[in-house]
Amino acid sequence: MIQELSPSHYPRLRPLFQGELLRLVLEAVIAGNSPARVWVDGSAEPTAALLWDGRRCFYLAGDYGMDDFQRPAAHLIARQLLPANLDRGYRSFKAYFTPGDSLDSLPRFFAPAFTEQRLRVLYHLERLALPGWRARIPAGYELHAIDRGFFLLEWRSLERVQREILLGWRDLETYFARGYGCCLARGREIACWCTAEYSSPAATAASIETLPDHQGLGLATLAASAFASHCLDAGLECYWEAWQSNLPSLAIAEKTGFHRLAVYPVLYGEAS
């Protein structure tokens, strides 16, 4: 038996969500910044939880291997959540779990979707490695804060930035009030952006992308440095997460001043 948990009770999940990444995600959800729905077992105090961000990510915490949690959770995922992802255009998904737990039971939660284990890497910002990053911005490019005023102007590729923001935020209004992002643009053409995700009052994480026509100029490292500088000034703990196979992203994190915390498996899947 499982039941959906009211947002007012999300703080009760803190003992279940262990590890830096799961805690980061949960605190962003508790703060009302990141979108989420949560289902728990029927006990008075939850011992197992399934968190779905309504987009592409699932998070399993606690004693989720119990048969009376796994069976109804798998039914919910197969009949409602994966179809909802597909309806919103998200075919692929990631499933996270408590560090150190075995992945053996996880594929049963997502059957009959294709799944495989892949590795993710988590970094934490230790220092600003390029304090003179502003002087390195190439001629013709300018740095802009991605805020409410930014969205009032006409930009090429603005819809891509908005889509990226809404992967990690409940809505744009919440992002404008509590988030931060920046981009490098050439004229009215957005070239590279770095925006906050998994944000709570104490911490955030960086999400970054450079469009193909502007790659190879070091723009991502500069945008990441601008984002890191903001976090350090604001007193925010800042994280960076990427696939272990995404070597350019790992290199940018390290050049910016992030320190590797952990490498861990997740379940990558594709629904059909």
ChimeraX attribute file (.defattr): number of C-alpha atoms within 10 A of each C-alpha:
attribute: neighborCount
match mode: 1-to-1
recipient: residues
	/A:1	14
	/A:2	20
	/A:3	15
	/A:4	14
	/A:5	20
	/A:6	10
	/A:7	15
	/A:8	8
	/A:9	10
	/A:10	16
	/A:11	13
	/A:12	14
	/A:13	23
	/A:14	14
	/A:15	12
	/A:16	19
	/A:17	24
	/A:18	17
	/A:19	13
	/A:20	16
	/A:21	21
	/A:22	20
	/A:23	17
	/A:24	23
	/A:25	25
	/A:26	25
	/A:27	24
	/A:28	23
	/A:29	26
	/A:30	20
	/A:31	15
	/A:32	16
	/A:33	24
	/A:34	25
	/A:35	20
	/A:36	22
	/A:37	16
	/A:38	21
	/A:39	21
	/A:40	24
	/A:41	24
	/A:42	16
	/A:43	11
	/A:44	6
	/A:45	10
	/A:46	18
	/A:47	18
	/A:48	23
	/A:49	25
	/A:50	25
	/A:51	23
	/A:52	19
	/A:53	21
	/A:54	19
	/A:55	23
	/A:56	20
	/A:57	19
	/A:58	21
	/A:59	20
	/A:60	24
	/A:61	24
	/A:62	20
	/A:63	17
	/A:64	22
	/A:65	19
	/A:66	13
	/A:67	11
	/A:68	13
	/A:69	22
	/A:70	22
	/A:71	15
	/A:72	16
	/A:73	24
	/A:74	18
	/A:75	15
	/A:76	16
	/A:77	18
	/A:78	18
	/A:79	11
	/A:80	11
	/A:81	20
	/A:82	24
	/A:83	16
	/A:84	16
	/A:85	19
	/A:86	16
	/A:87	10
	/A:88	12
	/A:89	11
	/A:90	17
	/A:91	18
	/A:92	19
	/A:93	18
	/A:94	18
	/A:95	23
	/A:96	22
	/A:97	25
	/A:98	22
	/A:99	18
	/A:100	9
	/A:101	13
	/A:102	11
	/A:103	15
	/A:104	8
	/A:105	13
	/A:106	22
	/A:107	19
	/A:108	16
	/A:109	21
	/A:110	23
	/A:111	15
	/A:112	12
	/A:113	17
	/A:114	14
	/A:115	21
	/A:116	14
	/A:117	16
	/A:118	15
	/A:119	14
	/A:120	18
	/A:121	18
	/A:122	22
	/A:123	23
	/A:124	20
	/A:125	23
	/A:126	17
	/A:127	14
	/A:128	18
	/A:129	17
	/A:130	16
	/A:131	12
	/A:132	11
	/A:133	17
	/A:134	14
	/A:135	9
	/A:136	11
	/A:137	17
	/A:138	14
	/A:139	8
	/A:140	9
	/A:141	16
	/A:142	15
	/A:143	18
	/A:144	16
	/A:145	17
	/A:146	21
	/A:147	17
	/A:148	13
	/A:149	9
	/A:150	13
	/A:151	15
	/A:152	8
	/A:153	9
	/A:154	10
	/A:155	14
	/A:156	13
	/A:157	13
	/A:158	16
	/A:159	11
	/A:160	14
	/A:161	21
	/A:162	14
	/A:163	12
	/A:164	19
	/A:165	22
	/A:166	18
	/A:167	19
	/A:168	25
	/A:169	27
	/A:170	18
	/A:171	15
	/A:172	17
	/A:173	12
	/A:174	14
	/A:175	24
	/A:176	16
	/A:177	11
	/A:178	14
	/A:179	22
	/A:180	21
	/A:181	25
	/A:182	22
	/A:183	27
	/A:184	27
	/A:185	20
	/A:186	15
	/A:187	12
	/A:188	12
	/A:189	14
	/A:190	23
	/A:191	23
	/A:192	26
	/A:193	29
	/A:194	30
	/A:195	25
	/A:196	25
	/A:197	28
	/A:198	28
	/A:199	29
	/A:200	23
	/A:201	14
	/A:202	13
	/A:203	20
	/A:204	24
	/A:205	29
	/A:206	22
	/A:207	22
	/A:208	23
	/A:209	20
	/A:210	20
	/A:211	13
	/A:212	9
	/A:213	8
	/A:214	16
	/A:215	13
	/A:216	9
	/A:217	12
	/A:218	15
	/A:219	24
	/A:220	27
	/A:221	23
	/A:222	28
	/A:223	29
	/A:224	30
	/A:225	25
	/A:226	25
	/A:227	26
	/A:228	27
	/A:229	19
	/A:230	16
	/A:231	20
	/A:232	15
	/A:233	8
	/A:234	11
	/A:235	12
	/A:236	18
	/A:237	19
	/A:238	24
	/A:239	27
	/A:240	25
	/A:241	21
	/A:242	18
	/A:243	17
	/A:244	17
	/A:245	12
	/A:246	11
	/A:247	11
	/A:248	11
	/A:249	19
	/A:250	21
	/A:251	12
	/A:252	20
	/A:253	27
	/A:254	18
	/A:255	17
	/A:256	27
	/A:257	20
	/A:258	23
	/A:259	17
	/A:260	18
	/A:261	14
	/A:262	15
	/A:263	16
	/A:264	17
	/A:265	21
	/A:266	22
	/A:267	22
	/A:268	18
	/A:269	20
	/A:270	17
	/A:271	18
	/A:272	10
